[in-house]
Amino acid sequence: MSKILVVDDEPSVLLAFQELLQTGGHEVATATRAEAALSALGKARFDLVIIDVCLSGMNGLDALRKIKQEQTTLPVIVMTAHGTMQTAIEATKLGAFDYHLKPFDPGAMMDTIEKALACTRLSRTGVLLDPESNETWTGDVIIGKCAKMQDVYKAIGRVASTEATVLIRGESGTGKELIARAIHQHSERNAKPLFVVNCVAIPDSLLESELFGYERGAFTGASARRIGKFEQANGGTLLLDEIGDISPGIQAKILRVLQERCFERLGGNATIEVDVRVLAATNRNLEAAIAKGEFREDLYHRLNVVTISVPPLRERRDDIPRLIDFFLDRFARDLGLAKPLVAEDALALLVQSDWPGNVRQLAHCLHRALIFTKGYPIQAADLPVETPSGEKACRSGASWEERLRELICDYLGEHRGDRVFADFSEAAERLMVSEALRQTGWNQTQAARLLGLARPTFHAKMRKFDLPADTE
């Protein structure tokens, strides 16, 4: 549950925010004056501040300035009924996460809030490099003792303190975002936010506005100015994930930012200067894409100042037992179960598998096994991966209906009673919600859309299954 502070001198606005945010499962505190808000921030930790510009006493921009002096990574969304260009520029310079005009669209505001909260989670969740043992650590962990992972750690150490652009290469699921977060965490920009843009998850028609923002009236539906990720990340770090899949037009704009440190919003003429460290990640063969004319060679050389290659899991099998131990410990805590034992046949199967989806696939496999075994020892038959003999514990070549039928048959063969249907349905529903979250990087808005659910309904299911906001 996220804790949000809303500051406005209109009771009706505060009430509207309380209803909107509490429906989404957030804890809400309110204040009618900036002075009271600053006092509250000094007494408790908040994940987001939403503040009006026009307040009695200290105004919202002065409060924003003080907030950023004390808590540089805390996102602040500014809103006002009297929007002027000067106000928008000043709010952006002071470090506002975004700027909304009243009356605002609730859906657009909730999208901004979810993005701001995701930024808070990224900024507060550290990345630990391969701990031998650290039971109190609650952040993310890059696990690996093999020579190739040691090379990755050394590269992070060498490049983190520089301003060099870094290209992180590796197959899907190898942990490229964790590498980027570790670089940011160990850099001199670690007091500023890290923003992540998954370039392949955003339609090309929307990616340009997501990166560079737009002016009011830039296109149909652009009712207010929008601050893009390059502007929001000013002073901090921006990770462009899956950069190999963006269009040539956007490639050209990114190249200009890297070369000149400036850009224009869509529909605008004013040149905006930014100080952003860019990290890029891709699972594509960029050299082949260049040869086909699908990727700009000049952008490639700008990005490829330093390259960190993350090895696939099949090339570091010795790390698999430690990864198994880590994921089972984490998932068991999340599910409220005892950490299960892993039978020898299951361990051998996990180590011998090729894992085309890499660490992400391994994590999903263990999560699924833990859900269905409910803390009992995990055996090879519980794992949907290829056996040493070439057979499948759950045949990936079959249709999803056939694979589901196999799971149901196995379940009915082991369970009886009045609750058998309800228990299976509940487990399947929980798995769908958690899997949607994982596939969207724990972006609750995108996960809800993936399942075709309204946000309040999706949040209610998260509460029903006691799913945390982020398990990374």
TORTISE-273762 format. One record per residue (C-alpha): residue number from 1; x, y, z; residue in one letter. Coordinates in nm, 2 decimals, m for minus. Layout:
residues N
REC, seq, u, v, w, type
REC, NUM, X, Y, Z, a
...
This chain:
residues 472
REC, seq, u, v, w, type
REC, 1, 0.00, 0.00, 0.00, m
REC, 2, 0.14, 0.34, m0.10, s
REC, 3, 0.11, 0.65, 0.12, k
REC, 4, 0.01, 0.97, m0.06, i
REC, 5, m0.01, 1.32, 0.07, l
REC, 6, m0.26, 1.55, m0.11, v
REC, 7, m0.24, 1.93, m0.04, v
REC, 8, m0.53, 2.16, m0.15, d
REC, 9, m0.73, 2.43, 0.02, d
REC, 10, m1.06, 2.31, m0.14, e
REC, 11, m1.23, 2.04, 0.08, p
REC, 12, m1.41, 1.90, m0.23, s
REC, 13, m1.08, 1.84, m0.41, v
REC, 14, m0.94, 1.66, m0.10, l
REC, 15, m1.26, 1.44, m0.07, l
REC, 16, m1.24, 1.35, m0.44, a
REC, 17, m0.88, 1.25, m0.41, f
REC, 18, m0.95, 1.04, m0.10, q
REC, 19, m1.23, 0.85, m0.28, e
REC, 20, m1.02, 0.80, m0.59, l
REC, 21, m0.70, 0.69, m0.42, l
REC, 22, m0.86, 0.48, m0.15, q
REC, 23, m1.05, 0.29, m0.41, t
REC, 24, m0.71, 0.21, m0.56, g
REC, 25, m0.59, 0.07, m0.23, g
REC, 26, m0.37, 0.37, m0.13, h
REC, 27, m0.34, 0.53, 0.21, e
REC, 28, m0.42, 0.90, 0.18, v
REC, 29, m0.33, 1.20, 0.41, a
REC, 30, m0.45, 1.55, 0.34, t
REC, 31, m0.35, 1.90, 0.42, a
REC, 32, m0.50, 2.24, 0.34, t
REC, 33, m0.18, 2.44, 0.38, r
REC, 34, 0.18, 2.39, 0.26, a
REC, 35, 0.32, 2.44, 0.61, e
REC, 36, 0.11, 2.15, 0.74, a
REC, 37, 0.22, 1.94, 0.45, a
REC, 38, 0.59, 2.01, 0.52, l
REC, 39, 0.53, 1.92, 0.89, s
REC, 40, 0.37, 1.59, 0.79, a
REC, 41, 0.66, 1.51, 0.56, l
REC, 42, 0.90, 1.56, 0.84, g
REC, 43, 0.71, 1.31, 1.06, k
REC, 44, 0.63, 1.02, 0.82, a
REC, 45, 0.75, 0.87, 0.50, r
REC, 46, 0.53, 0.93, 0.19, f
REC, 47, 0.55, 0.78, m0.15, d
REC, 48, 0.40, 1.07, m0.34, l
REC, 49, 0.29, 1.43, m0.29, v
REC, 50, 0.01, 1.60, m0.49, i
REC, 51, 0.00, 1.97, m0.43, i
REC, 52, m0.20, 2.27, m0.56, d
REC, 53, m0.01, 2.59, m0.66, v
REC, 54, m0.25, 2.84, m0.51, c
REC, 55, m0.26, 2.79, m0.13, l
REC, 56, m0.31, 3.02, 0.16, s
REC, 57, 0.03, 3.12, 0.31, g
REC, 58, 0.32, 2.94, 0.14, m
REC, 59, 0.23, 2.86, m0.22, n
REC, 60, 0.27, 2.52, m0.38, g
REC, 61, 0.58, 2.61, m0.58, l
REC, 62, 0.77, 2.73, m0.27, d
REC, 63, 0.66, 2.41, m0.09, a
REC, 64, 0.79, 2.21, m0.39, l
REC, 65, 1.13, 2.38, m0.36, r
REC, 66, 1.15, 2.29, 0.01, k
REC, 67, 1.04, 1.93, m0.05, i
REC, 68, 1.31, 1.88, m0.32, k
REC, 69, 1.57, 2.02, m0.09, q
REC, 70, 1.49, 1.76, 0.17, e
REC, 71, 1.37, 1.46, m0.03, q
REC, 72, 1.51, 1.47, m0.38, t
REC, 73, 1.36, 1.14, m0.51, t
REC, 74, 1.01, 1.20, m0.37, l
REC, 75, 0.78, 1.26, m0.67, p
REC, 76, 0.56, 1.57, m0.65, v
REC, 77, 0.27, 1.62, m0.89, i
REC, 78, 0.17, 1.99, m0.92, v
REC, 79, m0.19, 2.10, m1.01, m
REC, 80, m0.35, 2.43, m1.06, t
REC, 81, m0.66, 2.59, m1.19, a
REC, 82, m0.47, 2.88, m1.33, h
REC, 83, m0.22, 2.73, m1.57, g
REC, 84, 0.03, 2.95, m1.73, t
REC, 85, 0.34, 2.87, m1.93, m
REC, 86, 0.56, 3.04, m1.66, q
REC, 87, 0.40, 2.82, m1.38, t
REC, 88, 0.46, 2.50, m1.58, a
REC, 89, 0.82, 2.59, m1.66, i
REC, 90, 0.89, 2.69, m1.30, e
REC, 91, 0.74, 2.37, m1.17, a
REC, 92, 0.94, 2.16, m1.41, t
REC, 93, 1.26, 2.34, m1.32, k
REC, 94, 1.20, 2.27, m0.95, l
REC, 95, 1.17, 1.90, m1.02, g
REC, 96, 0.79, 1.84, m1.04, a
REC, 97, 0.71, 1.49, m1.16, f
REC, 98, 0.43, 1.62, m1.37, d
REC, 99, 0.19, 1.91, m1.40, y
REC, 100, m0.20, 1.89, m1.43, h
REC, 101, m0.45, 2.16, m1.49, l
REC, 102, m0.78, 2.16, m1.30, k
REC, 103, m1.03, 2.03, m1.37, p
REC, 104, m0.83, 1.72, m1.45, f
REC, 105, m0.94, 1.39, m1.60, d
REC, 106, m0.94, 1.12, m1.32, p
REC, 107, m0.81, 0.85, m1.56, g
REC, 108, m0.51, 1.07, m1.67, a
REC, 109, m0.44, 1.17, m1.31, m
REC, 110, m0.44, 0.80, m1.20, m
REC, 111, m0.20, 0.71, m1.48, d
REC, 112, 0.04, 0.98, m1.36, t
REC, 113, 0.00, 0.87, m1.00, i
REC, 114, 0.08, 0.50, m1.09, e
REC, 115, 0.39, 0.61, m1.29, k
REC, 116, 0.50, 0.83, m1.00, a
REC, 117, 0.46, 0.55, m0.75, l
REC, 118, 0.65, 0.31, m0.98, a
REC, 119, 0.93, 0.57, m0.98, c
REC, 120, 0.93, 0.58, m0.60, t
REC, 121, 0.96, 0.20, m0.58, r
REC, 122, 1.25, 0.20, m0.82, l
REC, 123, 1.43, 0.48, m0.63, s
REC, 124, 1.38, 0.31, m0.29, r
REC, 125, 1.45, m0.05, m0.39, t
REC, 126, 1.83, m0.10, m0.39, g
REC, 127, 2.01, m0.37, m0.59, v
REC, 128, 2.26, m0.59, m0.40, l
REC, 129, 2.53, m0.76, m0.60, l
REC, 130, 2.55, m1.13, m0.52, d
REC, 131, 2.53, m1.15, m0.14, p
REC, 132, 2.66, m1.47, 0.02, e
REC, 133, 2.40, m1.44, 0.30, s
REC, 134, 2.19, m1.14, 0.40, n
REC, 135, 1.86, m1.24, 0.56, e
REC, 136, 1.76, m0.88, 0.64, t
REC, 137, 1.80, m0.76, 0.28, w
REC, 138, 1.46, m0.66, 0.13, t
REC, 139, 1.57, m0.51, m0.20, g
REC, 140, 1.65, m0.68, m0.53, d
REC, 141, 1.95, m0.91, m0.58, v
REC, 142, 2.17, m0.99, m0.88, i
REC, 143, 2.28, m1.34, m0.80, i
REC, 144, 2.58, m1.51, m0.96, g
REC, 145, 2.93, m1.63, m0.87, k
REC, 146, 3.04, m1.76, m1.22, c
REC, 147, 3.32, m1.58, m1.40, a
REC, 148, 3.08, m1.41, m1.65, k
REC, 149, 2.88, m1.26, m1.37, m
REC, 150, 3.19, m1.15, m1.20, q
REC, 151, 3.28, m0.96, m1.52, d
REC, 152, 2.94, m0.80, m1.51, v
REC, 153, 3.00, m0.68, m1.15, y
REC, 154, 3.34, m0.54, m1.24, k
REC, 155, 3.19, m0.35, m1.54, a
REC, 156, 2.92, m0.20, m1.32, i
REC, 157, 3.19, m0.08, m1.07, g
REC, 158, 3.40, 0.07, m1.35, r
REC, 159, 3.13, 0.25, m1.53, v
REC, 160, 2.89, 0.36, m1.25, a
REC, 161, 3.09, 0.66, m1.13, s
REC, 162, 3.13, 0.80, m1.49, t
REC, 163, 2.88, 0.98, m1.71, e
REC, 164, 2.92, 0.73, m2.00, a
REC, 165, 2.62, 0.60, m2.19, t
REC, 166, 2.59, 0.23, m2.13, v
REC, 167, 2.44, m0.03, m2.37, l
REC, 168, 2.32, m0.34, m2.17, i
REC, 169, 2.28, m0.64, m2.39, r
REC, 170, 2.13, m0.98, m2.32, g
REC, 171, 1.85, m1.21, m2.39, e
REC, 172, 1.50, m1.15, m2.25, s
REC, 173, 1.48, m1.23, m1.89, g
REC, 174, 1.85, m1.21, m1.80, t
REC, 175, 1.81, m0.91, m1.57, g
REC, 176, 1.91, m0.61, m1.78, k
REC, 177, 1.69, m0.37, m1.58, e
REC, 178, 1.86, m0.48, m1.26, l
REC, 179, 2.20, m0.40, m1.41, i
REC, 180, 2.08, m0.06, m1.50, a
REC, 181, 1.94, 0.01, m1.16, r
REC, 182, 2.27, m0.11, m1.00, a
REC, 183, 2.46, 0.14, m1.23, i
REC, 184, 2.23, 0.42, m1.12, h
REC, 185, 2.25, 0.32, m0.75, q
REC, 186, 2.63, 0.34, m0.75, h
REC, 187, 2.65, 0.66, m0.96, s
REC, 188, 2.68, 1.02, m0.84, e
REC, 189, 2.32, 1.06, m0.96, r
REC, 190, 2.17, 0.82, m0.71, n
REC, 191, 2.00, 1.10, m0.52, a
REC, 192, 1.80, 1.17, m0.83, k
REC, 193, 1.53, 0.96, m0.98, p
REC, 194, 1.58, 0.67, m1.22, l
REC, 195, 1.31, 0.64, m1.49, f
REC, 196, 1.25, 0.33, m1.70, v
REC, 197, 1.07, 0.33, m2.04, v
REC, 198, 0.99, 0.00, m2.19, n
REC, 199, 1.00, 0.11, m2.56, c
REC, 200, 0.84, m0.21, m2.69, v
REC, 201, 0.54, m0.19, m2.45, a
REC, 202, 0.43, 0.15, m2.57, i
REC, 203, 0.27, 0.19, m2.92, p
REC, 204, 0.50, 0.39, m3.15, d
REC, 205, 0.23, 0.66, m3.18, s
REC, 206, 0.25, 0.72, m2.80, l
REC, 207, 0.62, 0.66, m2.74, l
REC, 208, 0.73, 1.00, m2.88, e
REC, 209, 0.50, 1.19, m2.64, s
REC, 210, 0.60, 0.96, m2.35, e
REC, 211, 0.97, 1.05, m2.40, l
REC, 212, 0.95, 1.41, m2.50, f
REC, 213, 0.61, 1.53, m2.38, g
REC, 214, 0.37, 1.76, m2.57, y
REC, 215, 0.21, 2.10, m2.56, e
REC, 216, m0.16, 2.17, m2.52, r
REC, 217, m0.33, 2.14, m2.85, g
REC, 218, m0.04, 1.94, m3.01, a
REC, 219, m0.30, 1.68, m3.12, f
REC, 220, m0.66, 1.59, m3.06, t
REC, 221, m0.71, 1.52, m2.70, g
REC, 222, m0.40, 1.71, m2.58, a
REC, 223, m0.59, 1.93, m2.34, s
REC, 224, m0.29, 2.02, m2.12, a
REC, 225, 0.08, 2.02, m2.14, r
REC, 226, 0.25, 1.69, m2.07, r
REC, 227, 0.60, 1.65, m1.94, i
REC, 228, 0.80, 1.37, m2.10, g
REC, 229, 1.04, 1.12, m1.94, k
REC, 230, 1.35, 1.31, m2.06, f
REC, 231, 1.23, 1.62, m1.88, e
REC, 232, 1.12, 1.43, m1.57, q
REC, 233, 1.46, 1.26, m1.55, a
REC, 234, 1.66, 1.58, m1.56, n
REC, 235, 1.95, 1.54, m1.32, g
REC, 236, 1.89, 1.17, m1.30, g
REC, 237, 1.91, 0.86, m1.51, t
REC, 238, 1.68, 0.73, m1.79, l
REC, 239, 1.68, 0.36, m1.90, l
REC, 240, 1.55, 0.30, m2.25, l
REC, 241, 1.46, m0.06, m2.24, d
REC, 242, 1.43, m0.26, m2.56, e
REC, 243, 1.57, 0.03, m2.76, i
REC, 244, 1.63, m0.19, m3.06, g
REC, 245, 1.26, m0.19, m3.14, d
REC, 246, 1.19, 0.18, m3.18, i
REC, 247, 1.11, 0.35, m3.51, s
REC, 248, 1.38, 0.54, m3.71, p
REC, 249, 1.20, 0.87, m3.65, g
REC, 250, 1.22, 0.84, m3.27, i
REC, 251, 1.58, 0.71, m3.31, q
REC, 252, 1.67, 1.04, m3.47, a
REC, 253, 1.52, 1.24, m3.18, k
REC, 254, 1.70, 1.03, m2.92, i
REC, 255, 2.02, 1.08, m3.11, l
REC, 256, 1.97, 1.46, m3.10, r
REC, 257, 1.92, 1.45, m2.72, v
REC, 258, 2.24, 1.25, m2.68, l
REC, 259, 2.44, 1.48, m2.90, q
REC, 260, 2.30, 1.82, m2.80, e
REC, 261, 2.12, 1.76, m2.46, r
REC, 262, 1.81, 1.94, m2.58, c
REC, 263, 1.48, 1.87, m2.76, f
REC, 264, 1.13, 2.02, m2.82, e
REC, 265, 0.80, 1.89, m2.69, r
REC, 266, 0.55, 1.78, m2.95, l
REC, 267, 0.37, 2.09, m3.08, g
REC, 268, 0.62, 2.32, m2.92, g
REC, 269, 0.89, 2.55, m3.04, n
REC, 270, 1.08, 2.61, m2.72, a
REC, 271, 1.41, 2.43, m2.68, t
REC, 272, 1.44, 2.24, m2.35, i
REC, 273, 1.78, 2.16, m2.22, e
REC, 274, 1.83, 1.85, m2.00, v
REC, 275, 2.10, 1.68, m1.81, d
REC, 276, 2.02, 1.31, m1.82, v
REC, 277, 2.24, 1.00, m1.82, r
REC, 278, 2.10, 0.76, m2.07, v
REC, 279, 2.13, 0.38, m2.03, l
REC, 280, 1.99, 0.15, m2.30, a
REC, 281, 1.90, m0.22, m2.30, a
REC, 282, 1.82, m0.45, m2.58, t
REC, 283, 1.79, m0.82, m2.67, n
REC, 284, 1.83, m0.76, m3.04, r
REC, 285, 2.13, m0.80, m3.26, n
REC, 286, 2.18, m0.43, m3.33, l
REC, 287, 2.46, m0.50, m3.58, e
REC, 288, 2.22, m0.71, m3.79, a
REC, 289, 1.95, m0.44, m3.75, a
REC, 290, 2.19, m0.18, m3.88, i
REC, 291, 2.27, m0.40, m4.19, a
REC, 292, 1.90, m0.43, m4.26, k
REC, 293, 1.85, m0.05, m4.23, g
REC, 294, 1.63, m0.09, m3.92, e
REC, 295, 1.86, 0.08, m3.67, f
REC, 296, 2.07, 0.40, m3.71, r
REC, 297, 2.44, 0.33, m3.70, e
REC, 298, 2.52, 0.68, m3.56, d
REC, 299, 2.28, 0.62, m3.27, l
REC, 300, 2.44, 0.27, m3.21, y
REC, 301, 2.78, 0.43, m3.17, h
REC, 302, 2.64, 0.70, m2.94, r
REC, 303, 2.48, 0.43, m2.72, l
REC, 304, 2.76, 0.19, m2.74, n
REC, 305, 3.02, 0.39, m2.54, v
REC, 306, 3.03, 0.10, m2.29, v
REC, 307, 2.87, m0.24, m2.34, t
REC, 308, 2.77, m0.48, m2.06, i
REC, 309, 2.67, m0.82, m2.18, s
REC, 310, 2.45, m1.02, m1.94, v
REC, 311, 2.50, m1.40, m1.99, p
REC, 312, 2.20, m1.63, m2.04, p
REC, 313, 2.11, m1.87, m1.76, l
REC, 314, 2.22, m2.17, m1.97, r
REC, 315, 2.58, m2.04, m1.96, e
REC, 316, 2.59, m2.02, m1.58, r
REC, 317, 2.42, m2.33, m1.46, r
REC, 318, 2.62, m2.33, m1.14, d
REC, 319, 2.42, m2.02, m1.02, d
REC, 320, 2.09, m2.20, m1.06, i
REC, 321, 2.08, m2.36, m0.71, p
REC, 322, 2.14, m2.03, m0.55, r
REC, 323, 1.87, m1.86, m0.76, l
REC, 324, 1.63, m2.14, m0.67, i
REC, 325, 1.70, m2.09, m0.30, d
REC, 326, 1.65, m1.71, m0.33, f
REC, 327, 1.32, m1.72, m0.53, f
REC, 328, 1.16, m1.99, m0.32, l
REC, 329, 1.25, m1.80, 0.00, d
REC, 330, 1.10, m1.48, m0.15, r
REC, 331, 0.78, m1.64, m0.30, f
REC, 332, 0.72, m1.84, 0.02, a
REC, 333, 0.72, m1.53, 0.23, r
REC, 334, 0.48, m1.36, m0.02, d
REC, 335, 0.24, m1.65, m0.02, l
REC, 336, 0.26, m1.70, 0.36, g
REC, 337, 0.40, m2.05, 0.32, l
REC, 338, 0.69, m2.24, 0.47, a
REC, 339, 0.99, m2.25, 0.23, k
REC, 340, 0.96, m2.59, 0.06, p
REC, 341, 1.22, m2.85, 0.01, l
REC, 342, 1.33, m2.93, m0.35, v
REC, 343, 1.36, m3.30, m0.44, a
REC, 344, 1.68, m3.42, m0.60, e
REC, 345, 1.50, m3.50, m0.93, d
REC, 346, 1.35, m3.16, m0.94, a
REC, 347, 1.68, m2.99, m0.87, l
REC, 348, 1.85, m3.19, m1.14, a
REC, 349, 1.58, m3.10, m1.38, l
REC, 350, 1.60, m2.73, m1.30, l
REC, 351, 1.98, m2.72, m1.34, v
REC, 352, 1.98, m2.92, m1.67, q
REC, 353, 1.70, m2.72, m1.84, s
REC, 354, 1.80, m2.46, m2.10, d
REC, 355, 1.57, m2.18, m1.98, w
REC, 356, 1.51, m1.98, m2.30, p
REC, 357, 1.33, m1.72, m2.09, g
REC, 358, 1.63, m1.71, m1.85, n
REC, 359, 1.60, m1.60, m1.49, v
REC, 360, 1.25, m1.46, m1.54, r
REC, 361, 1.13, m1.80, m1.67, q
REC, 362, 1.30, m1.98, m1.38, l
REC, 363, 1.13, m1.74, m1.13, a
REC, 364, 0.79, m1.79, m1.29, h
REC, 365, 0.84, m2.17, m1.29, c
REC, 366, 0.92, m2.17, m0.92, l
REC, 367, 0.63, m1.93, m0.84, h
REC, 368, 0.39, m2.15, m1.02, r
REC, 369, 0.52, m2.47, m0.85, a
REC, 370, 0.50, m2.31, m0.51, l
REC, 371, 0.14, m2.20, m0.57, i
REC, 372, 0.02, m2.55, m0.67, f
REC, 373, 0.23, m2.75, m0.42, t
REC, 374, 0.13, m2.51, m0.13, k
REC, 375, 0.46, m2.56, 0.05, g
REC, 376, 0.50, m2.93, 0.01, y
REC, 377, 0.83, m3.06, m0.13, p
REC, 378, 0.86, m2.97, m0.50, i
REC, 379, 0.92, m3.27, m0.73, q
REC, 380, 1.01, m3.30, m1.10, a
REC, 381, 0.65, m3.37, m1.19, a
REC, 382, 0.55, m3.03, m1.04, d
REC, 383, 0.77, m2.84, m1.29, l
REC, 384, 0.65, m2.73, m1.64, p
REC, 385, 1.00, m2.78, m1.79, v
REC, 386, 1.17, m3.04, m2.01, e
REC, 387, 1.29, m3.35, m1.83, t
REC, 388, 1.64, m3.50, m1.91, p
REC, 389, 1.47, m3.77, m2.12, s
REC, 390, 1.32, m3.51, m2.34, g
REC, 391, 0.96, m3.54, m2.21, e
REC, 392, 0.77, m3.26, m2.06, k
REC, 393, 0.63, m3.23, m1.71, a
REC, 394, 0.38, m3.00, m1.88, c
REC, 395, 0.40, m3.02, m2.26, r
REC, 396, 0.49, m2.67, m2.39, s
REC, 397, 0.42, m2.79, m2.74, g
REC, 398, 0.06, m2.86, m2.66, a
REC, 399, m0.22, m2.60, m2.68, s
REC, 400, m0.29, m2.40, m2.37, w
REC, 401, m0.62, m2.59, m2.33, e
REC, 402, m0.44, m2.92, m2.34, e
REC, 403, m0.18, m2.80, m2.09, r
REC, 404, m0.46, m2.67, m1.86, l
REC, 405, m0.64, m3.00, m1.89, r
REC, 406, m0.33, m3.18, m1.78, e
REC, 407, m0.30, m2.95, m1.47, l
REC, 408, m0.67, m3.00, m1.38, i
REC, 409, m0.63, m3.38, m1.42, c
REC, 410, m0.33, m3.38, m1.19, d
REC, 411, m0.51, m3.16, m0.94, y
REC, 412, m0.82, m3.37, m0.93, l
REC, 413, m0.61, m3.68, m0.89, g
REC, 414, m0.46, m3.54, m0.57, e
REC, 415, m0.75, m3.34, m0.42, h
REC, 416, m1.11, m3.42, m0.32, r
REC, 417, m1.38, m3.25, m0.12, g
REC, 418, m1.63, m2.97, m0.12, d
REC, 419, m1.36, m2.70, m0.17, r
REC, 420, m1.18, m2.86, m0.47, v
REC, 421, m1.34, m2.63, m0.73, f
REC, 422, m1.32, m2.31, m0.52, a
REC, 423, m0.95, m2.38, m0.43, d
REC, 424, m0.85, m2.45, m0.79, f
REC, 425, m1.04, m2.14, m0.92, s
REC, 426, m0.89, m1.92, m0.66, e
REC, 427, m0.53, m2.04, m0.72, a
REC, 428, m0.58, m1.99, m1.10, a
REC, 429, m0.72, m1.64, m1.05, e
REC, 430, m0.43, m1.55, m0.81, r
REC, 431, m0.18, m1.68, m1.06, l
REC, 432, m0.33, m1.48, m1.35, m
REC, 433, m0.32, m1.16, m1.14, v
REC, 434, 0.04, m1.21, m1.03, s
REC, 435, 0.15, m1.32, m1.37, e
REC, 436, 0.00, m1.01, m1.53, a
REC, 437, 0.19, m0.79, m1.28, l
REC, 438, 0.51, m0.97, m1.36, r
REC, 439, 0.47, m0.94, m1.73, q
REC, 440, 0.41, m0.57, m1.71, t
REC, 441, 0.69, m0.50, m1.47, g
REC, 442, 0.45, m0.46, m1.18, w
REC, 443, 0.27, m0.17, m1.35, n
REC, 444, m0.08, m0.21, m1.20, q
REC, 445, m0.25, 0.00, m1.47, t
REC, 446, m0.09, m0.20, m1.75, q
REC, 447, m0.16, m0.53, m1.57, a
REC, 448, m0.53, m0.44, m1.53, a
REC, 449, m0.55, m0.36, m1.90, r
REC, 450, m0.38, m0.69, m1.99, l
REC, 451, m0.65, m0.88, m1.80, l
REC, 452, m0.93, m0.65, m1.93, g
REC, 453, m1.02, m0.54, m1.58, l
REC, 454, m1.11, m0.20, m1.44, a
REC, 455, m0.84, m0.06, m1.21, r
REC, 456, m1.06, m0.07, m0.89, p
REC, 457, m1.15, m0.44, m0.97, t
REC, 458, m0.78, m0.53, m1.03, f
REC, 459, m0.68, m0.35, m0.70, h
REC, 460, m0.95, m0.54, m0.51, a
REC, 461, m0.81, m0.87, m0.64, k
REC, 462, m0.46, m0.77, m0.53, m
REC, 463, m0.59, m0.70, m0.18, r
REC, 464, m0.79, m1.03, m0.19, k
REC, 465, m0.48, m1.23, m0.26, f
REC, 466, m0.26, m1.01, m0.04, d
REC, 467, m0.03, m0.93, m0.34, l
REC, 468, 0.24, m0.67, m0.26, p
REC, 469, 0.27, m0.37, m0.49, a
REC, 470, 0.61, m0.50, m0.61, d
REC, 471, 0.80, m0.82, m0.54, t
REC, 472, 1.11, m0.72, m0.72, e
